[in-house]
Amino acid sequence: MPVQEVAVAPARKQAWQRRVLHLIAYAYGLSAVACLLFADEMAAGMGIFLNGVDGYSQFYASHVGLWGATALLALFAARQGEPPVYSDITAMLVLAQPAGRLFAAISFGLPQGIVLFMCVMELLAGLMLLLLRPAR
């Protein structure tokens, strides 16, 4: 294989990785803002009932705080020249959600509706990041 082709393949892979990271950042960022602005509606759409100060506090912590942090981390990881560990951490955060849903599925069944769609998207995005990891 010519040297030029070998050099192009990692650059193309990195470009795709950056695209996936940007999509993750947009999805998580927009979701965090939507949860911030429309907490009750977003919670109801995910089958969550917010009750009292502690319920709202927990919802904002996990859906605004953690999703917002995931979006910022994905943007940071997408920057040119950043070490691949940032992309790996982003993938772990994204894949932790369907992993948690797996535990719930064992006891309560698979998610439905929009939550099932979110789970599939999280799995696809996280696995894509892992598949697009640079070679050592």
N, C-alpha and C positions, 0 to 999 in steps of 0.2 A: 504494500500500500504506500503510495507516495506520501512524503512528509506533509505536504500541503493538506491532503485529505485528513490525516491524523490530527492536524491542528484545527481544522474546521469543525470536526465532530464535537470536541468539548465545548467550543464556543457556541455551537447550535444548542447543545444540551443546556448550557448555562442560560442562554436566552429563554428557553422554554421554562427553566426553573424560575427565572425572574418573572415570567408571565403568570405562572401558577401562584407565586408569592403575592403578586399584585392583585390577582383575583381573590385570594384569601383575605388580603388586607381590605379590599373593597367590601366583600361580603360581611366580614366580621365588623368592620367599621360602621357600615350602614345598619347592621342589625343592632349594634350597641346604641347608636343614635336613636333608632326606632324604639328600642326598649326604654331609653331615657325619656323620650317624648310621649310614648303611648304605652306605659307600663302595664296597665290593666288589660288592654286589648292584646298586646303581645303575649302576656302571660296566659290569658284565656285561650289564645290560639295554640299554645303549647300544652294545654291541659293543666296549667298551674293556677291555683286559687290563692291570691294574695290576701293575707289576713293580718291586720295590725302592723305596727311599726317594724317589728322583727321580720315579718314576711316581706315587706317592701325592702328592708335593709338587705336581706339575703338575696333577693331578686336583683337589686341594683349591684350588689357585690359581684355576683356571678355573671349576670347578663350584660351589665354595662361595664363594670370594672375589668373582668377577665376577658370578655370579648374585645373591649377596647385595647387592652394590653396585647392581645393576640394580633390585632390589626396593626398596631405600632411595631411589634416585633417582626411581623411579616414585611412591612415596609423597610425596616432596618436591614433585614436579611437580604432584601432584593437589591440593596445598593451595590454598586460595582466594587469589587475588591474585598467584600466582607468575608470572613472565614465561614466555611460551610456549617460550622457548629450552630450558627444562628438559624439556618434553615432546618437543621435537625431538631432543634428545640421547638421551632414552629410546628414541625410535623408531629412531634410528641404531644404538644398541646391540642392540636386539631384531632389527632387520633385518640386522645384520652376520652373524648366525648362519646364516640361510638363504642369504645371499650366499656365505659360506664353503662351505656345503654344495653350492652350485652348482659351485664349482671342483672339489670332490671328485667330483661327479656326472659331470663331463666325462671324468675318467680312470677312475672306478670304478663308475659307475652311480648311480641314484637311491637314497636311503636307504630302508630297509624298516622295517616294524613300528612300534614306538614312536617311533623317530627320525623317520620320515616324518610321523607324527602331530604330533610336536613342531615339525617344520619348517612344516607347514601352519598350526599355531596361531601360530607366530612371525610368519609372513607376514601372516596376518589381523590380528593385534594391531598390528604395526608399520604396516601400511597404514591401518588404522582411525585410528591416531593422526595420521598425515599428512593423511587426509581430514577429520579434525575440527579441524585447525589453525584458529585464529581468523583472520578477514580482517584485513588491515593497515589 
